[in-house]
Amino acid sequence: MVGGLPQIMMGIYLEQNGVPFDSVKYVNVIMDQGAAAMISGTVAAAQLWEPFASQTLAAMPGAKVVATTRDKEWASSGLIADAHFMNPEWLNAHRPTAVKAMKALYDAIAWWKKNPTEGNKVIADGLKMSVSDIELVLGKDGTGLDGGLYPYTFIEAARSCGVASGDPPFGQKNGQLYEHFKLTNTWWVKFGLVKQTYDPAKTVDCGVLKDLYESGYRG
């Protein structure tokens, strides 16, 4: 995904291993197409997430994982991450509703951690996916450590945003989200997608998490 976090991870990995990031051709495809290209031999390497990563490995005897977000260096940066997006005009007009929506999200994560089997079935039904694929993504035991995606609890997300004291998991620092943006922005410049770096404080708004935290909510 050109310009996306997978391309940035690939660029960093290449440079760490002595290959200039701009000496390879990047093919802009969505994830299932990337897996198909890898399996067919059209491309030599791919950055994939679950369930496509495990499916590709199963279909390609001898293929191997050379880097994963489970690795300490990648986990500590939190590079491959998701974010919440809200229309700013709507947010300004309906802030209490936005806070309630955020609370509902982290209530759901807390419930899933206690009820992963039932939760995975609910998610599979909603997304029209198999439970086994959901388990590849989220895991089976509710820890978030046995799948391809680690869902942050509310307090972990609040720490990543720097609105609660303490550090997020995996060796990350308080306010890690802003370092994440700086790293992403740096690579956008290197790839020629933007011409300058931007102040993270003007591009990331952790105010809704802050409001929820200050209301006494802890997830």
The 8 nearest C-alpha neighbors of each residue, nearest first, counted from 0:
[[1, 27, 3, 28, 6, 2, 5, 29],
 [2, 0, 27, 3, 6, 25, 26, 5],
 [3, 1, 6, 0, 187, 4, 192, 7],
 [4, 2, 0, 1, 5, 6, 7, 183],
 [3, 5, 7, 6, 79, 8, 2, 78],
 [6, 4, 8, 7, 3, 46, 9, 0],
 [7, 5, 9, 4, 8, 3, 1, 10],
 [6, 8, 4, 10, 9, 5, 11, 186],
 [9, 7, 5, 11, 6, 10, 12, 4],
 [8, 10, 6, 12, 7, 11, 13, 5],
 [11, 9, 20, 7, 13, 8, 12, 6],
 [10, 12, 8, 14, 9, 13, 15, 7],
 [11, 13, 9, 15, 10, 14, 8, 16],
 [14, 12, 18, 16, 10, 15, 11, 20],
 [13, 15, 18, 17, 16, 11, 19, 12],
 [14, 16, 12, 13, 17, 11, 18, 10],
 [17, 15, 13, 14, 18, 12, 11, 19],
 [16, 18, 14, 15, 13, 19, 12, 20],
 [17, 19, 13, 14, 16, 20, 22, 15],
 [20, 18, 14, 22, 21, 13, 17, 23],
 [19, 21, 10, 22, 14, 13, 18, 23],
 [20, 22, 19, 23, 24, 10, 190, 18],
 [23, 21, 19, 20, 24, 18, 13, 25],
 [24, 22, 21, 25, 20, 19, 18, 13],
 [23, 25, 26, 22, 21, 20, 27, 42],
 [24, 26, 27, 23, 1, 6, 0, 21],
 [27, 25, 28, 24, 1, 0, 33, 42],
 [26, 28, 0, 1, 25, 29, 33, 2],
 [29, 27, 0, 33, 32, 26, 30, 1],
 [28, 30, 32, 31, 33, 0, 27, 34],
 [29, 31, 33, 32, 34, 28, 47, 51],
 [30, 32, 34, 33, 29, 35, 51, 28],
 [33, 31, 35, 30, 34, 29, 28, 36],
 [34, 32, 30, 36, 31, 35, 28, 37],
 [33, 35, 37, 31, 32, 36, 55, 51],
 [34, 36, 32, 38, 37, 33, 39, 31],
 [37, 35, 41, 33, 39, 34, 38, 42],
 [36, 38, 34, 40, 42, 35, 39, 41],
 [37, 39, 35, 40, 36, 34, 55, 59],
 [40, 38, 36, 37, 41, 35, 42, 34],
 [39, 41, 37, 42, 38, 36, 43, 35],
 [42, 40, 36, 39, 37, 43, 38, 35],
 [43, 41, 37, 40, 44, 36, 45, 39],
 [44, 42, 37, 40, 41, 45, 36, 38],
 [45, 43, 42, 37, 46, 40, 36, 33],
 [46, 44, 47, 33, 37, 43, 42, 34],
 [45, 47, 5, 9, 44, 48, 6, 33],
 [48, 46, 52, 45, 51, 30, 49, 34],
 [47, 49, 52, 51, 50, 147, 46, 30],
 [50, 48, 51, 52, 136, 147, 135, 53],
 [49, 51, 135, 52, 132, 53, 136, 48],
 [52, 50, 49, 54, 53, 48, 55, 34],
 [53, 51, 49, 55, 47, 48, 54, 50],
 [52, 54, 56, 55, 51, 50, 57, 49],
 [53, 55, 51, 57, 52, 56, 58, 50],
 [56, 54, 58, 52, 53, 57, 51, 34],
 [55, 57, 53, 59, 58, 54, 62, 52],
 [56, 58, 54, 55, 59, 53, 60, 52],
 [59, 57, 55, 56, 54, 60, 38, 53],
 [60, 58, 56, 62, 57, 55, 61, 38],
 [61, 59, 62, 58, 57, 56, 63, 55],
 [60, 62, 59, 63, 56, 57, 58, 64],
 [63, 61, 59, 60, 56, 64, 55, 57],
 [62, 64, 65, 61, 56, 60, 59, 66],
 [63, 65, 66, 67, 62, 56, 52, 46],
 [66, 64, 63, 67, 12, 62, 44, 46],
 [67, 65, 64, 68, 70, 12, 69, 73],
 [68, 66, 69, 70, 65, 64, 73, 74],
 [67, 69, 73, 70, 74, 66, 79, 71],
 [68, 70, 67, 74, 71, 73, 66, 72],
 [71, 69, 68, 73, 67, 72, 74, 66],
 [70, 72, 74, 73, 75, 69, 169, 68],
 [71, 73, 75, 74, 70, 76, 68, 69],
 [74, 72, 68, 76, 75, 70, 71, 77],
 [73, 75, 71, 77, 76, 68, 72, 169],
 [76, 74, 171, 170, 169, 72, 73, 77],
 [77, 75, 78, 73, 74, 171, 72, 179],
 [76, 78, 74, 75, 79, 80, 73, 179],
 [77, 79, 76, 80, 179, 73, 4, 74],
 [80, 78, 77, 4, 81, 68, 5, 8],
 [79, 81, 78, 77, 82, 4, 148, 179],
 [80, 82, 83, 79, 78, 150, 77, 84],
 [83, 81, 84, 80, 176, 203, 85, 156],
 [82, 84, 85, 81, 101, 205, 204, 203],
 [83, 85, 82, 86, 87, 204, 81, 203],
 [86, 84, 87, 90, 83, 89, 97, 88],
 [85, 87, 89, 88, 90, 84, 91, 92],
 [88, 86, 90, 89, 85, 91, 92, 84],
 [89, 87, 91, 90, 86, 92, 93, 85],
 [90, 88, 92, 86, 87, 91, 93, 85],
 [89, 91, 87, 94, 93, 88, 92, 86],
 [90, 92, 88, 89, 94, 93, 87, 86],
 [91, 93, 89, 90, 94, 88, 87, 95],
 [94, 92, 90, 96, 95, 91, 89, 97],
 [93, 95, 97, 90, 96, 91, 92, 98],
 [96, 94, 98, 97, 93, 99, 90, 100],
 [97, 95, 99, 94, 98, 93, 100, 90],
 [98, 96, 94, 100, 95, 99, 101, 93],
 [97, 99, 101, 95, 96, 100, 207, 211],
 [100, 98, 102, 96, 97, 101, 103, 95],
 [99, 101, 97, 103, 102, 98, 96, 104],
 [100, 102, 104, 98, 103, 99, 97, 105],
 [101, 103, 99, 105, 104, 100, 106, 98],
 [104, 102, 106, 100, 101, 105, 107, 99],
 [103, 105, 101, 107, 102, 106, 100, 108],
 [106, 104, 108, 107, 102, 103, 153, 218],
 [105, 107, 103, 109, 104, 108, 102, 110],
 [108, 106, 110, 104, 105, 109, 111, 103],
 [109, 107, 105, 111, 110, 106, 112, 104],
 [108, 110, 106, 112, 107, 111, 105, 113],
 [111, 109, 107, 113, 108, 112, 114, 106],
 [110, 112, 114, 115, 108, 118, 113, 109],
 [113, 111, 141, 109, 110, 114, 115, 108],
 [112, 114, 110, 111, 115, 141, 109, 140],
 [113, 115, 111, 112, 117, 116, 118, 110],
 [116, 114, 118, 111, 141, 117, 112, 119],
 [117, 115, 119, 118, 114, 120, 139, 140],
 [116, 118, 120, 119, 115, 114, 121, 111],
 [119, 117, 115, 121, 111, 120, 116, 114],
 [118, 120, 122, 116, 121, 117, 115, 123],
 [119, 121, 123, 117, 118, 122, 130, 124],
 [122, 120, 118, 124, 119, 123, 125, 117],
 [121, 123, 125, 119, 124, 120, 126, 118],
 [124, 122, 128, 120, 126, 130, 125, 121],
 [125, 123, 127, 121, 122, 126, 120, 128],
 [124, 126, 122, 123, 127, 121, 128, 120],
 [125, 127, 123, 128, 124, 122, 121, 129],
 [128, 126, 124, 125, 123, 129, 122, 130],
 [129, 127, 123, 126, 130, 124, 132, 133],
 [128, 130, 131, 132, 123, 133, 127, 124],
 [129, 131, 133, 123, 132, 120, 134, 119],
 [130, 132, 134, 129, 133, 135, 128, 123],
 [133, 131, 135, 134, 129, 130, 50, 136],
 [132, 134, 130, 136, 135, 131, 137, 123],
 [133, 135, 138, 131, 137, 132, 136, 139],
 [136, 134, 132, 146, 133, 50, 138, 137],
 [135, 137, 147, 146, 133, 49, 134, 148],
 [138, 136, 146, 134, 148, 135, 133, 143],
 [139, 137, 146, 134, 145, 135, 136, 143],
 [138, 140, 134, 141, 115, 116, 137, 145],
 [139, 141, 142, 115, 138, 145, 143, 112],
 [142, 140, 112, 115, 143, 139, 113, 111],
 [143, 141, 144, 140, 112, 145, 138, 149],
 [142, 144, 149, 141, 145, 137, 138, 146],
 [143, 145, 142, 146, 149, 138, 148, 147],
 [146, 144, 138, 143, 139, 142, 147, 137],
 [147, 145, 138, 137, 136, 135, 148, 144],
 [146, 148, 136, 49, 137, 135, 149, 48],
 [147, 149, 137, 136, 146, 150, 143, 144],
 [148, 150, 143, 151, 144, 147, 137, 146],
 [151, 149, 143, 148, 152, 108, 137, 142],
 [152, 150, 155, 156, 149, 153, 154, 108],
 [151, 153, 155, 154, 156, 105, 150, 108],
 [154, 152, 156, 218, 155, 105, 157, 151],
 [153, 155, 157, 156, 152, 217, 158, 218],
 [156, 154, 167, 158, 152, 157, 153, 151],
 [155, 157, 159, 153, 158, 154, 151, 160],
 [158, 156, 154, 160, 162, 163, 159, 155],
 [159, 157, 161, 163, 155, 160, 173, 156],
 [160, 158, 174, 156, 175, 157, 161, 176],
 [161, 159, 174, 157, 158, 162, 176, 205],
 [160, 162, 174, 158, 173, 159, 163, 157],
 [161, 163, 157, 209, 160, 158, 164, 208],
 [164, 162, 158, 157, 161, 165, 154, 212],
 [163, 165, 158, 162, 166, 161, 173, 157],
 [166, 164, 158, 173, 163, 167, 172, 161],
 [165, 167, 173, 172, 158, 171, 168, 164],
 [166, 168, 155, 171, 158, 159, 172, 173],
 [169, 167, 170, 171, 166, 155, 75, 172],
 [170, 168, 75, 171, 74, 167, 71, 77],
 [169, 171, 75, 168, 172, 167, 74, 166],
 [170, 172, 75, 167, 169, 168, 175, 166],
 [173, 171, 166, 175, 174, 167, 170, 159],
 [172, 174, 166, 161, 158, 175, 159, 165],
 [173, 175, 161, 159, 160, 176, 177, 172],
 [176, 174, 159, 172, 178, 177, 173, 179],
 [175, 177, 179, 174, 178, 159, 160, 180],
 [176, 178, 180, 179, 175, 199, 174, 181],
 [179, 177, 181, 175, 180, 176, 182, 174],
 [180, 178, 176, 177, 182, 181, 78, 175],
 [179, 181, 183, 177, 178, 182, 184, 199],
 [182, 180, 178, 184, 183, 179, 185, 177],
 [183, 181, 185, 179, 180, 184, 178, 186],
 [182, 184, 180, 186, 185, 181, 179, 187],
 [183, 185, 187, 181, 186, 182, 196, 180],
 [186, 184, 182, 188, 183, 187, 181, 189],
 [185, 187, 189, 188, 183, 184, 190, 7],
 [188, 186, 184, 192, 190, 189, 185, 193],
 [187, 189, 191, 193, 186, 185, 190, 194],
 [190, 188, 186, 191, 187, 185, 192, 193],
 [191, 189, 187, 188, 192, 186, 2, 193],
 [192, 190, 188, 189, 193, 187, 194, 186],
 [191, 193, 187, 190, 188, 194, 2, 189],
 [194, 192, 188, 191, 187, 195, 196, 190],
 [195, 193, 188, 191, 192, 196, 187, 189],
 [196, 194, 193, 188, 197, 184, 185, 187],
 [195, 197, 184, 185, 198, 194, 188, 181],
 [198, 196, 199, 195, 184, 202, 201, 181],
 [197, 199, 200, 201, 202, 196, 181, 203],
 [200, 198, 202, 201, 177, 203, 197, 180],
 [199, 201, 198, 202, 203, 204, 177, 197],
 [202, 200, 199, 198, 203, 204, 197, 177],
 [201, 203, 199, 200, 204, 198, 197, 180],
 [202, 204, 200, 199, 201, 205, 177, 180],
 [205, 203, 206, 202, 200, 201, 207, 160],
 [204, 206, 208, 207, 160, 209, 203, 162],
 [205, 207, 209, 208, 204, 210, 162, 211],
 [206, 208, 210, 209, 205, 98, 211, 97],
 [209, 207, 211, 206, 210, 205, 212, 157],
 [208, 210, 206, 212, 207, 211, 162, 213],
 [211, 209, 207, 213, 208, 212, 206, 214],
 [210, 212, 208, 214, 209, 213, 216, 98],
 [211, 213, 209, 216, 214, 210, 215, 208],
 [212, 214, 210, 215, 211, 209, 216, 208],
 [213, 215, 211, 212, 216, 210, 209, 217],
 [216, 214, 213, 212, 217, 211, 210, 218],
 [215, 217, 212, 214, 218, 211, 213, 102],
 [218, 216, 154, 215, 153, 212, 211, 152],
 [217, 153, 216, 105, 106, 154, 109, 152]]
